[in-house]
Amino acid sequence: MSVLTPVPPMPEVTIPLNLLIPHGYEHYFNRSTDRPYFTRRCFSFRGEPVFMPLVHAYLHTCAAAGSPEYRYIFDLLGTELATNAIKHTRSGTPGRTYTLKVERSVDGLTLICADWGSLDERCDRREQRYLTPLDPEDRLTAESGRGLGLVDRLSTAWGDSGQSSFRRVWFRLDYDLTNSAWLTV
């Protein structure tokens, strides 16, 4: 009978951010309002959950000029689109990426998440149920699938490109939270 020896605790590994963030893009991740007047920001993330802290920093920086509620909702909805890209598309396969593009206007921010499309090559647009929020009754008992329901209820507007091979899902969030259910909570 052989005795298994436990695996010793692994040390924490720190990777310098300059290996992940190209020179000239550092201000995309500093969570500061030092450049609040941008009109467009775009960054491609590796399709791995380990990079989600960078996604949070990117979204917080883009929304830094907004109120604390606005920043919270923008981050919540943006990470939902990023998580869906990793979990439900080819962007989550090894070596793939997804892109988050933020467009700023006087009224608010629009976030576009571009991914590598459906995991199922034979996917037909009419069969993309994962792009449809669950009915309110189904949300209560479902184990997953609530994310697009949040996007639907908390954003000012949202939609998708309708392409299964290279999809773009977007939402718009006005600074005054127009049409957002957040105001009714």
C-alpha positions as CSV (number, residue, x, y, z in Angstrom):
1,M,0.0,0.0,0.0
2,S,1.5,3.3,-1.1
3,V,0.9,6.5,0.9
4,L,0.2,9.6,-1.1
5,T,2.1,12.6,-0.1
6,P,0.2,15.8,-0.1
7,V,1.1,18.5,-2.6
8,P,2.9,21.3,-0.8
9,P,1.3,24.7,-0.9
10,M,2.1,26.6,-4.1
11,P,3.7,30.0,-3.8
12,E,1.8,33.0,-5.2
13,V,3.1,34.1,-8.5
14,T,3.1,37.7,-9.5
15,I,3.4,38.7,-13.1
16,P,4.5,42.2,-14.0
17,L,1.6,44.0,-15.6
18,N,3.8,45.3,-18.4
19,L,3.9,41.7,-19.7
20,L,0.1,41.8,-20.1
21,I,-0.5,45.5,-20.9
22,P,1.3,47.0,-23.8
23,H,3.2,50.3,-23.3
24,G,0.9,53.2,-23.8
25,Y,-2.2,51.4,-22.5
26,E,-1.5,51.5,-18.8
27,H,-4.1,54.3,-18.3
28,Y,-6.8,51.9,-19.4
29,F,-6.4,50.0,-16.1
30,N,-5.6,52.6,-13.4
31,R,-9.2,53.1,-12.1
32,S,-8.6,56.9,-12.3
33,T,-10.5,59.8,-14.0
34,D,-7.2,61.2,-15.2
35,R,-8.4,60.9,-18.8
36,P,-12.2,61.1,-18.6
37,Y,-12.8,62.6,-22.0
38,F,-12.0,59.6,-24.2
39,T,-14.4,58.7,-27.0
40,R,-13.3,55.1,-27.6
41,R,-11.3,52.5,-25.8
42,C,-10.7,49.0,-27.0
43,F,-8.7,46.2,-25.5
44,S,-8.5,42.4,-26.3
45,F,-8.4,40.1,-23.3
46,R,-7.3,36.5,-23.3
47,G,-10.3,34.2,-22.9
48,E,-9.4,32.8,-19.5
49,P,-11.1,33.6,-16.2
50,V,-7.8,34.4,-14.5
51,F,-7.7,37.7,-16.4
52,M,-11.0,38.9,-14.9
53,P,-9.3,41.3,-12.5
54,L,-7.9,43.1,-15.5
55,V,-11.4,43.3,-17.0
56,H,-12.7,44.8,-13.8
57,A,-9.9,47.4,-13.7
58,Y,-10.6,48.3,-17.4
59,L,-14.4,48.7,-16.8
60,H,-13.8,50.7,-13.6
61,T,-11.4,53.0,-15.4
62,C,-13.8,53.5,-18.3
63,A,-16.6,54.4,-15.9
64,A,-14.5,56.3,-13.4
65,A,-16.2,59.7,-14.1
66,G,-19.6,58.2,-13.2
67,S,-21.3,57.9,-9.8
68,P,-20.5,54.9,-7.6
69,E,-23.8,53.3,-8.6
70,Y,-23.0,53.9,-12.3
71,R,-19.6,52.3,-11.9
72,Y,-21.0,49.3,-10.1
73,I,-23.7,48.6,-12.7
74,F,-21.3,49.2,-15.6
75,D,-18.8,46.8,-14.1
76,L,-21.5,44.2,-13.3
77,L,-22.9,44.2,-16.8
78,G,-19.5,44.4,-18.5
79,T,-18.2,41.4,-16.6
80,E,-21.3,39.5,-17.5
81,L,-20.6,40.0,-21.2
82,A,-16.9,39.1,-20.7
83,T,-17.9,35.9,-18.7
84,N,-20.4,34.9,-21.4
85,A,-17.6,35.3,-24.0
86,I,-15.3,33.0,-22.0
87,K,-18.0,30.5,-21.1
88,H,-20.2,30.2,-24.2
89,T,-18.0,31.0,-27.2
90,R,-14.8,29.9,-28.9
91,S,-13.1,32.9,-27.2
92,G,-12.8,30.7,-24.1
93,T,-10.8,28.1,-25.9
94,P,-7.0,28.0,-25.5
95,G,-5.2,30.8,-27.3
96,R,-8.4,32.8,-28.1
97,T,-9.4,36.3,-27.1
98,Y,-12.4,38.6,-26.9
99,T,-12.5,42.4,-27.2
100,L,-14.2,45.0,-25.1
101,K,-14.8,48.3,-26.8
102,V,-16.2,51.2,-24.9
103,E,-17.7,54.2,-26.7
104,R,-18.3,57.3,-24.7
105,S,-20.9,59.9,-25.5
106,V,-22.3,62.9,-23.6
107,D,-25.1,60.8,-22.2
108,G,-23.3,57.6,-21.2
109,L,-21.2,54.6,-22.2
110,T,-21.8,51.8,-24.7
111,L,-19.8,48.5,-24.2
112,I,-19.4,46.1,-27.1
113,C,-18.1,42.6,-26.5
114,A,-16.8,41.0,-29.6
115,D,-16.0,37.3,-29.4
116,W,-15.1,34.4,-31.7
117,G,-18.7,33.1,-31.9
118,S,-20.6,30.0,-31.0
119,L,-18.8,26.8,-29.8
120,D,-21.2,24.9,-32.1
121,E,-20.2,25.6,-35.7
122,R,-23.6,24.4,-36.9
123,C,-25.4,27.0,-34.7
124,D,-28.3,28.7,-36.4
125,R,-29.3,32.3,-35.3
126,R,-32.7,31.1,-34.4
127,E,-31.2,28.5,-32.0
128,Q,-29.1,30.9,-30.0
129,R,-31.2,30.7,-26.8
130,Y,-28.3,31.8,-24.7
131,L,-28.6,35.3,-26.2
132,T,-32.2,35.5,-24.9
133,P,-32.8,36.4,-21.2
134,L,-34.8,33.8,-19.2
135,D,-38.4,34.5,-18.4
136,P,-38.9,36.0,-14.9
137,E,-40.5,32.8,-13.7
138,D,-37.6,30.6,-15.0
139,R,-34.9,32.9,-13.4
140,L,-36.0,31.9,-9.9
141,T,-35.2,28.2,-10.3
142,A,-32.5,28.2,-13.0
143,E,-28.9,27.4,-12.0
144,S,-27.5,29.8,-14.6
145,G,-28.7,32.1,-17.3
146,R,-29.6,35.1,-15.2
147,G,-26.8,37.3,-16.5
148,L,-28.5,38.5,-19.7
149,G,-31.6,39.1,-17.6
150,L,-29.5,41.5,-15.6
151,V,-28.3,43.2,-18.8
152,D,-31.8,43.4,-20.1
153,R,-33.2,45.0,-16.9
154,L,-30.3,47.2,-15.8
155,S,-29.0,48.6,-19.1
156,T,-30.6,51.5,-21.0
157,A,-30.6,49.3,-24.1
158,W,-28.8,46.2,-25.4
159,G,-28.6,43.8,-28.3
160,D,-26.3,41.6,-30.4
161,S,-25.1,41.5,-34.0
162,G,-26.9,38.3,-34.9
163,Q,-23.9,36.6,-36.2
164,S,-22.9,33.2,-34.8
165,S,-19.3,33.1,-36.2
166,F,-18.1,36.5,-34.9
167,R,-20.6,37.9,-32.5
168,R,-20.9,41.3,-30.9
169,V,-23.1,41.8,-27.9
170,W,-23.5,45.3,-26.6
171,F,-25.2,47.4,-24.0
172,R,-25.7,51.1,-23.4
173,L,-25.9,52.6,-19.9
174,D,-26.8,56.3,-19.6
175,Y,-25.2,58.2,-16.8
176,D,-28.7,59.0,-15.4
177,L,-29.6,55.3,-15.6
178,T,-32.5,55.9,-18.0
179,N,-34.6,52.8,-18.5
180,S,-32.7,50.9,-15.9
181,A,-34.6,48.8,-13.4
182,W,-31.9,49.9,-10.9
183,L,-33.9,53.1,-10.2
184,T,-36.9,51.0,-9.1
185,V,-35.0,48.9,-6.6
